Amino acid sequence: MRAKKKGFTMVELLVVLVIIGILAAVATPLYLANTRRARASEAVATMSLVRQAQRDYSVARNTFFDITSGNIDSQLPTTVTAGVPTPATAGVVVDAAVAQYFSNAAFSVDATTPAWTLGLTDAQAGVPGAPVGFRILADGSASEVCVADDTDCAVQNTVVSTFRLQMDNSGRTFVSYNGGTDWSAW
């Protein structure tokens, strides 16, 4: 009597490989999209802090103000004339400190002449006109790398060098993962 051989047939192995291939083809794009969104969420969180600080300042002083790149951690302005603060390096005392992706240098605020820099029409982006009050920008390419004992830097800033984000006073947020060519709502 011959013993029955145990094992998998070639067809069974091929079916398993095809199933694994299909699962990988579906899961990989989802994983990569969620990874990009997670990286951008660091900037959205900091932008929300800047947004709230601008709102608080506006309640007290009835004005918003521009913040130049890298100055979000600076002190509040003493005066604001037509959206331009004195001193010019004024900020909202929000400090990203040592961040993973976006350093303080990545953030700025345009309150004087805010406009979206989207590559979409208003209807495509769902934008009913200009930004409300001000526009906060996060530019991944401006994020500074950590060297020595920096306290204002991003550990992995090169990973987000093509990321651009915009948020206004109403909280509308748009993101571009390719340097500002294609935009989508957050």
N, C-alpha and C positions, 0 to 999 in steps of 0.2 A: 504494500500500500504506500502510495506517495503522500507525503505531508503537504498540506495546503500552504502555499506561500502567502506570507503576510506582507502588506505594503500598499502603496498608492499606485494607481495606474497613471500613465502619462496624461490622460484626459483629465483626471481629477486634479493633478498638479497644475495643468494649464488653466482650468476653471478657477482655481484658487488665485493664481497669478493675475488673471484678468480681473477678478473682483478686487484684489489689492490695488491694481492699476487704476481702476475706476474710482475707488475711494480716494486715492492719492490725488487724482486729477480734480476731484471736487473739493477736497479739503485744503489743498495748497493755496489756491487763490483766496479762500475765505480767511485762512490763517494770515496771509500776507496783508490783506486789507485791514484786519483787526490789529495787526502789529503797527501799521502806519497810523491808524486812528489812535491807538494807545499812546504813541509818541507825541502826536499832536495834542493830546489831551493835557499834557503838561503846560503847553502854551495857553490853552483855553482857560485853565485854572488860574494862571497868573494874570491873564487878560481880565478875568472876572474880578480879581482883586483891584486891578487898576481902574476898572469901570466903576466899582463901588466907591473907591477913593475919589474919583472925579465927581461922582454924584454927591457924596458928602460935602465936598468943597463947594459944589454949586448950590447946595442948600444954604450954606453959610454965607456965600459971597455972590450968588446969582450969576456965575460965569463958569465956563469950562476953559481949559488952557492947553496949549500945545506942550508936548514933552518930546525933546529930541532924543534920538537913539542913545540908550545907555543911561538915561537919567531918571528912570522910574523910582530908583531908590533915594534920590535927592530929596531935600526938604521941600515943603510946600512953598509956593511963591508968596512974596509979601504983597505984591499987586499984580493984576492982570489987566492989560489994555488990549482990546480987540483980539482976545485969545492968546496974546503973547505975554508970557510971564516975566516978572522981574524977581530974581535974576533969571537969565535965559536958561540956566541949567536946573531950573526948578523941577521937582518931581512930585510923587504922591506917597513917598516913604514906603514903597512896596519893594522888597528885595528878594529876588529869586535865589540869591546866595549861590552856593555850589549846587548847580542843577544837573540833571542827567543830560538834557538836550538843549534847552534854551536859557542862555545867560541874560542878565539885565540888558546887555547891548542889543539884544534882538528886538526889544520892545520900544515903540514910540507911539505918540498920540497926535493926531491931527484934528484940532478943534476949530481952526480958523477957516479953512476951506475943505471940509471933509467931502470926499467922493469915493465911491467904490472903485477899485482898480480891477474889475472883473472882466474876463473875456467873454461874458455872456450878456445877452440882452436882459433887461429888467424882467421880462416875462419868463425867460428860461430860468433865471436865478431865483425868481419869486421875490424880487426886491421891489417894493413899491416906492421907488424914488431914492433920494440921497440918504446917507446915514443920518440917524437922529442924534443931534448934539455934537458928536465927535466920532472919530474912527480910531480904534486901537489897532496897531499893526504889529505882527510878530514875523520877523524875517529870519529864517533859520540860517541863512548865509552870513548874517551879522553876529551870530552867536560866537562868543569867544571861547577858545580852548583853555583848559586848565594847565598852568605851568607853575612849578614850585609851590608856593603856599598861597595861591590866589583864593580870594573869597567871593569873587564875582566871575564865575566861569561855568562852562558846561563840560562834563566829562566826555560825552559822546556827541559833540556838536556836529561833526561831519556827517553823521547819520541823517540829520535833518537839514542839510545845507540847501536842499531844493524846496523845503516847506515854506509856505507863506500863509498867514492867517489874518483875517480882518474881523473885528467885532465893533458894533456901535452901542450907543447908550441903551437901546431897546433889547440888547442881547443877541441880535441877529449875528450869526457867525458863519464865515465862509472860509474854506480851506482849499489850497492848491498844493499838490504834492510834486509838481513838476516846474517849479520856479515861476509860477503865475500864469502859465499858459492856459490850463484848464481849471476852472473853479467849480466847487459844488457847495451846497449848504451843509453845515455841520450837522 
